[in-house]
């Protein structure tokens, strides 16, 4: 097909779109053709305010010149180098810069190409790590109800979103789930971290009693669960999880694919909550969403256990053709530079109180049954239409798009996570327009 951007209805058939209502979309397609800073341009020439940083990833906004130029330069200089048994400087530079902003105690970086791959990598490292230390029986993995850890088999096994699991067979064996942390009866409309629910972490003791700690490799949780509709950790919950995992020799993995790179006002949620996991999975904001790339960050204790055999032997039989890809790495370096130069993590922290007030101003509007917020992330939960769960929020999504704002919905929850460059006036626009939408539902 030629580079004619005006697609006829038949041109829409070939692309089987991910996580999309394909038949609905193809009857009334929503197309972006350009983006700049806080806005997308639609095919029919409208501006749409990005309330979701793409898919929780474009933390510095869109088409930032520094990032674009870095990609162009790298593509012209060294487009690809073999990822195995060969290196190139940019991947090392990015790893060092990541460690500079990572929590104290995190010292190594393993590259992947997505959040899903970061999760698979971390789960595999966890099992192999115990084996390397002579505890090969530790293979069980523990996730959490409503958790989202990507869509590969490991990730949907430890994940807890029913629709992502139920038609895909038996999944990994040896997986348990902690209860989710959503307590609407007690915590509805809490501003920031909820008061109630720290004791939900104690369920890990039940699982340990059931199987024996000597069979459990790792617990993986999102420190703040994003894709399931922004569920915040109750006060004290993550601390408890850390204490119990430590007590039983179980690794703790924080899936920070959404919370990494400033969403909560710190580089990582681990710093925001003051809890150090053994591994952190990342992607998305690592490259501002511009080039696919992910990374697993680990402590020295995790990494060093693999560095004990003969020097000429490969330590971990794992990796991807594109691990540390030069163009992705250059994009990552330019992205971290942009965050640092513009102080975007601090900006998110500074804007958080304004964001919180704006979001909670929606309380009392039709159908709003809960509002949750932290840093520059938020959720507005709507009461479902009886017999038609997800329809109310999907209608809101369509109406919002028509009114010029991009929101994201999951179930009957509207999730917001704007680029960290958003201004107060744009927050007013985003929340005001969402309020108008809710009134029309
Ligand atoms: N983990 C978490 C916490 C996520 O939010 C996501 C994506 N929303 C993933 C993993 C998967 O990332 P990807 O879509 O890049 O595979």
Boltz pocket constraint, residues with backbone or C-beta under 6 A from the ligand:
constraints:
  - pocket:
      binder: B
      contacts: [[A, 55], [A, 113], [A, 114], [A, 115], [A, 116], [A, 117], [A, 119], [A, 148], [A, 149], [A, 150], [A, 151], [A, 222], [A, 226], [A, 227], [A, 255], [A, 256], [A, 257], [A, 258], [A, 283], [A, 284]]
      max_distance: 6.0
